[in-house]
Amino acid sequence: MIKRVSAALAATLFLSSAQAAQTSWYAAPQPAWDKTFALPMNVPPSVGGHTVRETLRLSAGGSRLRVVLSNRYGTAPLAVGAVHVARTAGQAGASPAIDPESDRALTFAGRYSVTIPPGQDAISDALAFAARPLERLTVSTWFPGEAPLTTFHWGAQQTGYVAVGDVTAARTLAASAALAGRAFVSAVQVDGDGACGTVVAFGDSITDGNGSTPDLHRRWPDYLAERLPDVGIANAGISGARLLSSGMGVAAAARFGPDVLDQPGVRAVVVLIGINDIGWPGSAFAPADPPASVARMIEGYRTLIAQAHARGVKVIGGTLLPFHGALHGTPFAGYWSPAKEVRRQEVNAWIRKSGEFDAVVDFDAALRDPADPARMLPVYDSGDHLHPGDAGYAAMAGAVLRDVPRLTAY
Protein backbone atom coordinates (compact mmCIF):
# COMPACT_ATOMS: atom_id res chain seq x y z
CA MET A 1 0.00 0.00 0.00
CA ILE A 2 1.18 3.54 -0.73
CA LYS A 3 2.13 5.22 2.54
CA ARG A 4 0.23 8.31 3.64
CA VAL A 5 1.77 11.51 4.95
CA SER A 6 0.17 13.91 7.36
CA ALA A 7 -1.82 17.12 7.37
CA ALA A 8 -2.10 19.70 4.61
CA LEU A 9 0.85 18.39 2.62
CA ALA A 10 -0.92 15.10 2.01
CA ALA A 11 -4.10 16.86 1.01
CA THR A 12 -2.37 18.98 -1.61
CA LEU A 13 0.48 16.82 -2.82
CA PHE A 14 0.18 13.12 -2.38
CA LEU A 15 -2.35 10.49 -3.39
CA SER A 16 -5.68 11.20 -5.05
CA SER A 17 -7.41 14.54 -4.89
CA ALA A 18 -11.05 14.47 -3.84
CA GLN A 19 -11.78 17.12 -6.46
CA ALA A 20 -10.56 14.97 -9.38
CA ALA A 21 -13.58 13.65 -11.22
CA GLN A 22 -12.01 10.98 -13.41
CA THR A 23 -8.79 9.22 -14.28
CA SER A 24 -8.40 9.94 -17.99
CA TRP A 25 -5.09 8.14 -18.53
CA TYR A 26 -3.10 5.65 -16.47
CA ALA A 27 0.08 3.59 -16.63
CA ALA A 28 0.37 1.21 -13.69
CA PRO A 29 3.67 1.61 -11.81
CA GLN A 30 5.79 -1.48 -11.40
CA PRO A 31 9.05 -2.21 -9.60
CA ALA A 32 12.36 -2.69 -11.38
CA TRP A 33 13.66 -6.25 -11.57
CA ASP A 34 17.18 -7.65 -11.50
CA LYS A 35 19.23 -8.86 -14.45
CA THR A 36 18.58 -12.52 -13.70
CA PHE A 37 15.00 -12.30 -14.99
CA ALA A 38 14.22 -13.69 -18.44
CA LEU A 39 13.39 -10.30 -19.99
CA PRO A 40 15.42 -7.06 -19.95
CA MET A 41 13.91 -3.86 -18.56
CA ASN A 42 14.75 -1.94 -21.76
CA VAL A 43 15.10 1.37 -19.91
CA PRO A 44 18.20 3.18 -18.66
CA PRO A 45 19.15 2.56 -15.02
CA SER A 46 18.65 6.26 -14.25
CA VAL A 47 17.28 9.43 -15.85
CA GLY A 48 19.08 11.78 -13.46
CA GLY A 49 20.25 14.99 -15.14
CA HIS A 50 17.78 14.47 -17.97
CA THR A 51 14.37 15.56 -19.18
CA VAL A 52 11.96 12.73 -20.00
CA ARG A 53 9.28 13.57 -22.57
CA GLU A 54 6.28 11.22 -22.75
CA THR A 55 3.26 11.30 -25.04
CA LEU A 56 -0.11 9.98 -23.91
CA ARG A 57 -3.71 10.02 -25.09
CA LEU A 58 -6.53 10.94 -22.76
CA SER A 59 -9.85 9.16 -22.67
CA ALA A 60 -12.35 11.63 -21.13
CA GLY A 61 -11.76 15.36 -21.45
CA GLY A 62 -12.15 18.12 -18.89
CA SER A 63 -11.60 21.75 -17.99
CA ARG A 64 -8.78 21.10 -15.51
CA LEU A 65 -6.15 18.40 -15.17
CA ARG A 66 -3.65 16.99 -12.72
CA VAL A 67 -0.59 14.87 -13.41
CA VAL A 68 0.46 12.12 -11.01
CA LEU A 69 4.11 11.08 -10.58
CA SER A 70 4.89 7.84 -8.79
CA ASN A 71 7.82 6.84 -6.59
CA ARG A 72 5.81 3.85 -5.37
CA TYR A 73 8.71 1.39 -5.46
CA GLY A 74 11.53 3.85 -4.87
CA THR A 75 13.98 3.38 -2.04
CA ALA A 76 15.05 7.03 -1.82
CA PRO A 77 13.40 10.45 -2.26
CA LEU A 78 12.90 11.44 -5.91
CA ALA A 79 13.70 15.06 -6.77
CA VAL A 80 11.66 16.50 -9.64
CA GLY A 81 12.86 19.88 -10.87
CA ALA A 82 10.08 20.79 -13.30
CA VAL A 83 7.05 19.26 -15.01
CA HIS A 84 5.40 20.71 -18.12
CA VAL A 85 2.29 19.59 -19.99
CA ALA A 86 1.42 20.58 -23.55
CA ARG A 87 -0.52 19.43 -26.55
CA THR A 88 1.47 17.07 -28.72
CA ALA A 89 2.55 18.46 -32.10
CA GLY A 90 1.50 16.41 -35.12
CA GLN A 91 -1.54 14.29 -35.74
CA ALA A 92 -0.36 10.74 -35.10
CA GLY A 93 2.56 8.53 -34.23
CA ALA A 94 5.56 9.28 -32.06
CA SER A 95 6.74 12.85 -31.71
CA PRO A 96 9.18 14.61 -29.37
CA ALA A 97 7.66 17.99 -30.38
CA ILE A 98 5.01 19.98 -28.53
CA ASP A 99 2.66 22.86 -29.34
CA PRO A 100 4.52 25.67 -27.52
CA GLU A 101 1.44 27.89 -27.20
CA SER A 102 -0.23 25.24 -25.05
CA ASP A 103 2.80 24.53 -22.86
CA ARG A 104 2.17 25.01 -19.13
CA ALA A 105 4.34 24.42 -16.07
CA LEU A 106 2.73 22.35 -13.34
CA THR A 107 2.97 23.18 -9.65
CA PHE A 108 2.90 21.02 -6.55
CA ALA A 109 1.49 22.84 -3.50
CA GLY A 110 2.31 26.05 -5.37
CA ARG A 111 5.90 25.11 -6.19
CA TYR A 112 7.39 24.15 -9.54
CA SER A 113 9.55 21.42 -8.01
CA VAL A 114 8.70 18.53 -5.73
CA THR A 115 10.53 15.81 -3.84
CA ILE A 116 8.58 12.57 -3.63
CA PRO A 117 9.32 10.31 -0.66
CA PRO A 118 9.85 6.61 -1.34
CA GLY A 119 6.56 4.74 -1.49
CA GLN A 120 4.60 7.86 -2.40
CA ASP A 121 2.78 9.39 -5.34
CA ALA A 122 2.76 13.14 -5.97
CA ILE A 123 -0.21 14.83 -7.58
CA SER A 124 0.10 18.24 -9.18
CA ASP A 125 -2.13 21.18 -8.42
CA ALA A 126 -5.15 21.43 -10.70
CA LEU A 127 -4.28 23.25 -13.93
CA ALA A 128 -6.86 25.06 -16.02
CA PHE A 129 -6.43 23.26 -19.34
CA ALA A 130 -9.29 22.60 -21.74
CA ALA A 131 -8.59 19.02 -22.76
CA ARG A 132 -10.79 17.31 -25.32
CA PRO A 133 -11.69 13.61 -25.21
CA LEU A 134 -8.97 11.50 -26.86
CA GLU A 135 -6.57 14.46 -26.98
CA ARG A 136 -2.86 13.68 -27.18
CA LEU A 137 -0.75 15.41 -24.54
CA THR A 138 2.96 15.47 -23.82
CA VAL A 139 4.39 15.54 -20.30
CA SER A 140 8.02 16.68 -19.91
CA THR A 141 9.74 16.03 -16.58
CA TRP A 142 13.16 17.25 -15.45
CA PHE A 143 15.15 15.22 -12.92
CA PRO A 144 18.05 17.36 -11.60
CA GLY A 145 19.56 14.73 -9.29
CA GLU A 146 19.75 10.99 -8.92
CA ALA A 147 16.70 9.35 -10.49
CA PRO A 148 17.10 5.57 -10.69
CA LEU A 149 14.21 3.91 -12.49
CA THR A 150 13.09 1.82 -9.53
CA THR A 151 9.48 2.71 -10.43
CA PHE A 152 8.58 2.53 -14.09
CA HIS A 153 6.13 1.02 -16.60
CA TRP A 154 7.58 -1.55 -18.98
CA GLY A 155 4.99 -1.95 -21.75
CA ALA A 156 4.41 1.65 -22.79
CA GLN A 157 3.41 0.95 -26.41
CA GLN A 158 4.45 4.57 -26.88
CA THR A 159 7.88 6.02 -27.66
CA GLY A 160 9.27 8.41 -25.06
CA TYR A 161 12.33 10.61 -25.31
CA VAL A 162 15.22 11.45 -22.97
CA ALA A 163 17.42 14.53 -23.38
CA VAL A 164 20.21 16.05 -21.29
CA GLY A 165 19.37 19.02 -19.07
CA ASP A 166 16.18 20.93 -18.35
CA VAL A 167 14.47 21.16 -21.73
CA THR A 168 10.93 20.78 -20.41
CA ALA A 169 9.74 23.89 -22.28
CA ALA A 170 11.59 23.21 -25.55
CA ARG A 171 9.37 22.86 -28.62
CA THR A 172 11.34 19.84 -29.77
CA LEU A 173 14.25 17.82 -28.44
CA ALA A 174 17.15 18.22 -30.82
CA ALA A 175 19.34 15.52 -29.28
CA SER A 176 17.30 12.84 -27.60
CA ALA A 177 17.31 9.10 -27.11
CA ALA A 178 14.21 6.94 -27.41
CA LEU A 179 12.68 5.50 -24.24
CA ALA A 180 10.76 2.22 -24.54
CA GLY A 181 9.04 2.39 -21.13
CA ARG A 182 7.50 5.07 -18.97
CA ALA A 183 9.37 6.87 -16.21
CA PHE A 184 7.46 7.98 -13.10
CA VAL A 185 4.46 9.63 -14.86
CA SER A 186 1.57 7.35 -13.88
CA ALA A 187 -1.72 9.20 -14.36
CA VAL A 188 -3.61 12.18 -15.68
CA GLN A 189 -6.80 13.12 -13.88
CA VAL A 190 -9.36 15.49 -15.37
CA ASP A 191 -12.18 17.55 -13.96
CA GLY A 192 -15.09 17.10 -16.34
CA ASP A 193 -18.73 16.70 -15.45
CA GLY A 194 -17.79 13.34 -13.92
CA ALA A 195 -21.18 11.87 -14.82
CA CYS A 196 -19.74 8.70 -16.33
CA GLY A 197 -16.91 8.18 -13.85
CA THR A 198 -13.92 5.92 -14.42
CA VAL A 199 -13.72 2.33 -15.65
CA VAL A 200 -10.43 0.54 -14.90
CA ALA A 201 -9.03 -2.18 -17.16
CA PHE A 202 -7.01 -4.42 -14.82
CA GLY A 203 -4.79 -7.09 -16.26
CA ASP A 204 -1.55 -8.22 -17.85
CA SER A 205 0.20 -7.74 -21.20
CA ILE A 206 -3.04 -8.28 -23.11
CA THR A 207 -4.54 -5.24 -21.40
CA ASP A 208 -1.16 -3.48 -21.65
CA GLY A 209 -1.38 -3.89 -25.43
CA ASN A 210 1.53 -6.15 -26.34
CA GLY A 211 1.23 -6.99 -30.02
CA SER A 212 -0.53 -3.75 -30.94
CA THR A 213 0.99 -1.16 -33.28
CA PRO A 214 3.18 1.13 -31.14
CA ASP A 215 2.42 4.85 -30.90
CA LEU A 216 -1.08 4.54 -32.41
CA HIS A 217 -3.15 3.80 -29.27
CA ARG A 218 -4.51 0.42 -30.36
CA ARG A 219 -4.81 -1.45 -27.08
CA TRP A 220 -8.28 -2.70 -26.22
CA PRO A 221 -8.85 -0.01 -23.55
CA ASP A 222 -7.88 2.58 -26.22
CA TYR A 223 -10.55 1.24 -28.56
CA LEU A 224 -13.03 1.25 -25.68
CA ALA A 225 -12.22 4.91 -24.97
CA GLU A 226 -12.99 5.77 -28.58
CA ARG A 227 -16.43 4.23 -28.18
CA LEU A 228 -17.08 5.85 -24.77
CA PRO A 229 -15.50 9.33 -24.97
CA ASP A 230 -17.15 10.64 -21.78
CA VAL A 231 -15.88 7.78 -19.63
CA GLY A 232 -12.48 7.84 -17.97
CA ILE A 233 -10.69 4.66 -19.05
CA ALA A 234 -7.72 3.79 -16.83
CA ASN A 235 -5.41 1.10 -18.22
CA ALA A 236 -3.98 -0.78 -15.24
CA GLY A 237 -2.43 -3.55 -17.30
CA ILE A 238 1.12 -4.67 -16.52
CA SER A 239 2.96 -6.98 -18.89
CA GLY A 240 3.77 -10.21 -17.08
CA ALA A 241 1.33 -9.51 -14.25
CA ARG A 242 -0.13 -12.45 -12.41
CA LEU A 243 -3.15 -12.98 -10.22
CA LEU A 244 -1.38 -14.82 -7.41
CA SER A 245 2.34 -14.06 -7.66
CA SER A 246 4.70 -11.15 -8.13
CA GLY A 247 7.33 -10.85 -10.85
CA MET A 248 7.18 -8.15 -13.50
CA GLY A 249 4.62 -6.50 -11.23
CA VAL A 250 3.34 -7.23 -7.75
CA ALA A 251 0.54 -9.77 -7.32
CA ALA A 252 -2.95 -8.61 -8.21
CA ALA A 253 -4.37 -8.25 -4.71
CA ALA A 254 -1.38 -6.16 -3.59
CA ARG A 255 -1.83 -3.55 -6.33
CA PHE A 256 -5.61 -3.64 -6.70
CA GLY A 257 -6.04 -0.82 -4.19
CA PRO A 258 -3.79 1.85 -5.72
CA ASP A 259 -4.29 0.76 -9.34
CA VAL A 260 -8.07 0.36 -9.19
CA LEU A 261 -9.90 1.36 -6.04
CA ASP A 262 -8.02 4.61 -5.44
CA GLN A 263 -8.74 5.97 -8.93
CA PRO A 264 -11.00 9.04 -8.76
CA GLY A 265 -14.50 8.38 -9.96
CA VAL A 266 -14.01 4.61 -10.28
CA ARG A 267 -17.28 2.76 -10.76
CA ALA A 268 -16.32 -0.48 -12.44
CA VAL A 269 -13.29 -2.63 -13.20
CA VAL A 270 -12.78 -5.18 -15.97
CA VAL A 271 -10.57 -7.95 -14.58
CA LEU A 272 -8.64 -9.92 -17.21
CA ILE A 273 -5.76 -11.64 -15.48
CA GLY A 274 -4.59 -15.19 -14.86
CA ILE A 275 -3.13 -16.47 -18.12
CA ASN A 276 0.42 -15.87 -16.81
CA ASP A 277 -0.39 -17.84 -13.65
CA ILE A 278 -1.17 -20.76 -15.96
CA GLY A 279 1.53 -20.19 -18.58
CA TRP A 280 4.58 -19.13 -16.56
CA PRO A 281 5.21 -22.25 -14.41
CA GLY A 282 7.60 -24.62 -16.14
CA SER A 283 8.55 -22.05 -18.78
CA ALA A 284 11.64 -19.84 -18.88
CA PHE A 285 9.65 -17.19 -17.01
CA ALA A 286 9.28 -19.34 -13.89
CA PRO A 287 10.95 -22.73 -14.47
CA ALA A 288 10.78 -23.83 -10.84
CA ASP A 289 7.22 -22.73 -10.09
CA PRO A 290 4.62 -25.48 -9.57
CA PRO A 291 1.54 -25.57 -11.82
CA ALA A 292 -1.15 -23.05 -10.97
CA SER A 293 -4.05 -24.44 -8.96
CA VAL A 294 -7.50 -23.58 -10.32
CA ALA A 295 -8.82 -23.52 -6.75
CA ARG A 296 -6.20 -20.97 -5.72
CA MET A 297 -6.94 -18.86 -8.79
CA ILE A 298 -10.63 -18.83 -7.91
CA GLU A 299 -9.75 -17.65 -4.41
CA GLY A 300 -7.61 -14.94 -5.99
CA TYR A 301 -10.52 -13.70 -8.07
CA ARG A 302 -12.77 -13.77 -5.01
CA THR A 303 -10.29 -11.60 -3.13
CA LEU A 304 -10.44 -8.94 -5.85
CA ILE A 305 -14.24 -9.12 -5.98
CA ALA A 306 -14.47 -8.67 -2.21
CA GLN A 307 -12.09 -5.71 -2.23
CA ALA A 308 -14.07 -4.00 -4.98
CA HIS A 309 -17.50 -4.65 -3.52
CA ALA A 310 -16.36 -3.30 -0.15
CA ARG A 311 -15.75 0.01 -1.94
CA GLY A 312 -18.94 -0.08 -4.01
CA VAL A 313 -17.13 -0.88 -7.27
CA LYS A 314 -18.64 -3.29 -9.81
CA VAL A 315 -16.42 -6.13 -11.05
CA ILE A 316 -16.60 -7.44 -14.60
CA GLY A 317 -14.82 -10.74 -15.14
CA GLY A 318 -13.06 -11.41 -18.42
CA THR A 319 -12.54 -14.96 -19.70
CA LEU A 320 -8.96 -15.91 -20.56
CA LEU A 321 -8.10 -15.79 -24.26
CA PRO A 322 -7.16 -18.91 -26.27
CA PHE A 323 -3.39 -19.45 -26.34
CA HIS A 324 -2.61 -22.76 -28.05
CA GLY A 325 0.90 -22.49 -29.52
CA ALA A 326 1.73 -19.39 -27.48
CA LEU A 327 5.34 -18.23 -27.90
CA HIS A 328 6.21 -21.33 -29.95
CA GLY A 329 9.68 -21.11 -31.45
CA THR A 330 10.92 -18.74 -28.74
CA PRO A 331 12.85 -19.41 -25.51
CA PHE A 332 9.44 -19.32 -23.78
CA ALA A 333 7.87 -22.16 -25.78
CA GLY A 334 6.80 -24.07 -22.67
CA TYR A 335 4.21 -21.38 -21.98
CA TRP A 336 1.41 -23.56 -23.46
CA SER A 337 0.73 -27.25 -22.91
CA PRO A 338 -2.35 -29.49 -23.06
CA ALA A 339 -2.50 -29.55 -19.25
CA LYS A 340 -2.38 -25.76 -19.12
CA GLU A 341 -5.20 -25.60 -21.65
CA VAL A 342 -7.34 -27.74 -19.35
CA ARG A 343 -6.73 -25.29 -16.50
CA ARG A 344 -7.66 -22.33 -18.72
CA GLN A 345 -10.93 -24.01 -19.64
CA GLU A 346 -11.70 -24.75 -15.99
CA VAL A 347 -11.01 -21.15 -14.97
CA ASN A 348 -13.15 -19.82 -17.80
CA ALA A 349 -16.02 -22.13 -16.85
CA TRP A 350 -15.96 -20.71 -13.33
CA ILE A 351 -15.81 -17.10 -14.56
CA ARG A 352 -18.81 -17.69 -16.84
CA LYS A 353 -20.99 -19.73 -14.49
CA SER A 354 -20.14 -18.80 -10.89
CA GLY A 355 -22.32 -15.70 -10.75
CA GLU A 356 -19.77 -14.02 -8.48
CA PHE A 357 -18.87 -11.24 -10.91
CA ASP A 358 -21.34 -8.44 -11.54
CA ALA A 359 -21.01 -9.15 -15.27
CA VAL A 360 -18.83 -11.22 -17.58
CA VAL A 361 -17.08 -10.35 -20.85
CA ASP A 362 -16.44 -13.50 -22.86
CA PHE A 363 -13.17 -12.48 -24.50
CA ASP A 364 -12.47 -16.16 -25.20
CA ALA A 365 -15.63 -16.55 -27.28
CA ALA A 366 -14.97 -13.26 -29.08
CA LEU A 367 -11.45 -14.16 -30.26
CA ARG A 368 -11.26 -17.95 -30.57
CA ASP A 369 -11.11 -19.78 -33.86
CA PRO A 370 -14.42 -21.67 -34.35
CA ALA A 371 -12.52 -24.39 -36.20
CA ASP A 372 -9.99 -24.78 -33.36
CA PRO A 373 -11.33 -23.14 -30.16
CA ALA A 374 -8.05 -23.55 -28.27
CA ARG A 375 -6.42 -21.14 -30.74
CA MET A 376 -6.97 -17.48 -31.46
CA LEU A 377 -8.60 -16.68 -34.78
CA PRO A 378 -5.68 -15.82 -37.11
CA VAL A 379 -7.12 -12.44 -38.11
CA TYR A 380 -7.05 -11.42 -34.43
CA ASP A 381 -3.61 -12.91 -33.61
CA SER A 382 -0.53 -10.67 -33.39
CA GLY A 383 1.51 -13.68 -34.52
CA ASP A 384 2.76 -15.00 -31.19
CA HIS A 385 -0.53 -16.86 -30.48
CA LEU A 386 -0.79 -15.20 -27.06
CA HIS A 387 -1.40 -11.51 -27.71
CA PRO A 388 -4.01 -10.11 -30.09
CA GLY A 389 -3.05 -7.66 -32.81
CA ASP A 390 -4.88 -4.43 -33.56
CA ALA A 391 -7.96 -6.19 -34.98
CA GLY A 392 -8.09 -8.48 -31.98
CA TYR A 393 -7.94 -5.59 -29.54
CA ALA A 394 -10.74 -3.82 -31.42
CA ALA A 395 -12.80 -7.00 -31.14
CA MET A 396 -12.16 -7.11 -27.39
CA ALA A 397 -13.50 -3.58 -26.96
CA GLY A 398 -16.53 -4.59 -28.98
CA ALA A 399 -17.04 -7.59 -26.71
CA VAL A 400 -17.08 -5.34 -23.63
CA LEU A 401 -19.81 -3.17 -25.13
CA ARG A 402 -21.79 -6.19 -26.32
CA ASP A 403 -21.58 -8.23 -23.12
CA VAL A 404 -21.88 -5.34 -20.64
CA PRO A 405 -24.43 -2.92 -22.13
CA ARG A 406 -24.91 -1.30 -18.72
CA LEU A 407 -21.23 -0.41 -18.35
CA THR A 408 -21.86 3.35 -18.35
CA ALA A 409 -24.81 2.98 -15.97
CA TYR A 410 -22.79 1.59 -13.05
Secondary structure, 3 states (H helix, E strand, C coil): CCCCCCHHHHHHCCCCCCCCCEEEEECCCEECCCCCCCCCCCCCCECCCEEEEEEEECCCCEEEEEEEEEECCCCCCEEECEEEEEEECCCCCCCCCECHHHCEECCECCECCEEECCCEEEECCCEEEEECCCCEEEEEEEECCCCECCEEECCCCCCEEEEECCCCCCCCCCCCEEECCEECEEEEEEECCCCCCEEEEEECHHHHCCCCCCCCCCCHHHHHHHHCCCCEEEEEECCCCCCCCCCCCCCHHHHHHHHHHCCCCEEEEEEECCHHHHHCECCCCECCCCCCCHHHHHHHHHHHHHHHHHCCCEEEEECCCCCCCCCCCCCCHHHCCHHHHHHHHHHHHHHHHCCCCCEEECHHHHHEECCEEEEECHHHECCCCCCECHHHHHHHHHHHHHHCCCHHHC
